[in-house]
Structure formats: C-alpha cells, structure tokens
Amino acid sequence: MRYLFVIFFSLILFAIGNSQNKSYPFYQLYQLDSIGQSNSIGRHFGSLYFSFLQLVEKELESADTATQRLLRHFETIFAQFYIDACIAYDRHEQIALPAWRAYFSDTTLHFFQYYLLGANAHLNGGLAEAIAGSYTAAEWIQLKKKYVLFNKCLNETF
C-alpha cells in the first residue's frame, strides 16, 4: 500500500511540475491546450487550433509589441467563440453560435471530419465578428496587412 502511495504522489508531483513548466501568452491558449488533451469531441479541433496558435506565437516573437498586443487581443476573442461552444457542449447547454452546432451534433465522425467542421465553423461562423469586436477602424487599417502571418501559419498547419 505504501508503494502505491509513493507512486501516486510522484505522479501528482510530476503532473504539477509539468503543468507549471508551460507558459501561455494568453489564457485562451491554455484552455485550447486543455481541450486538445481532453476526451471531448472538441479535442480534435482544439488540438489543431492549439498547434496553429503555437505557430502564430512563434511568428509573433519577431513582431513589434503593438502588433503582438493587437493580434493576441483578436485571438482571445476569436478563440473564445470555440471555447464557449466546447463548454456549452460539455454542460449539455445550447451552443450560442449556430456555426458550431454542426461540429458537436455527431460524436461518431473521424478526426479529419472534425478538423474540417471546426475550420468551417471557426472561419465562416465567427471571423468577421471577431475582427469587428477586436479593432477600431483605424487599428484594422493599420493591422490588416499583418494578417498574412495567419495565412502562413494556416499553410503550415494544413
């Protein structure tokens, strides 16, 4: 019994130490990492989205502070649409954005089908709203040229 306790305690310490070693530039990135490692059907797109945002973060390392701040602000808003859909699904509540309802309506699909449903819901169901909610008109004019960064990361992800 003592041996089992030592193993259990060691695993807990390892898990705590492992989770503390990760740092996330914004909270939604942490949430996406958690969703991607869960057993929910949200894990499929969550894992893909987390990998994509890791590429974005790598690209942002060389960006100026204002660009980093504005793009991360957009990502927090945009990611929250998906995170909210995952939370609603897990709580057996109505998913607010209709675009995400198709993703969560069938639990028998293959992972690549969830990738496609998730990409469709994410890009067609919330992109314009996220952009409009993230920037003033002046900020958007200044920043929209930098969105090529997202296309570069999308090409690497898919």
GIHUZI-V605330 format. One line per field, one symbol per residue. psi: psi as a letter, one per 30 degrees, with the letter a starting at -180 (. if undefined). A space follows every 50 residues. Layout:
# GIHUZI-V605330
psi = ???
This chain:
# GIHUZI-V605330
psi = eeeeeeeeeeeeeeeeeefffkkkflefeeeeeeefgaflffeeeeeeee eefeeeeeefeglleeeeeeeeeeeeeeeeeeeeeeeeefghlkkejeff eeegfkggllefeeeeeeeeeeefffeeeeeefflleeeeeeffffffee eeeeeee.
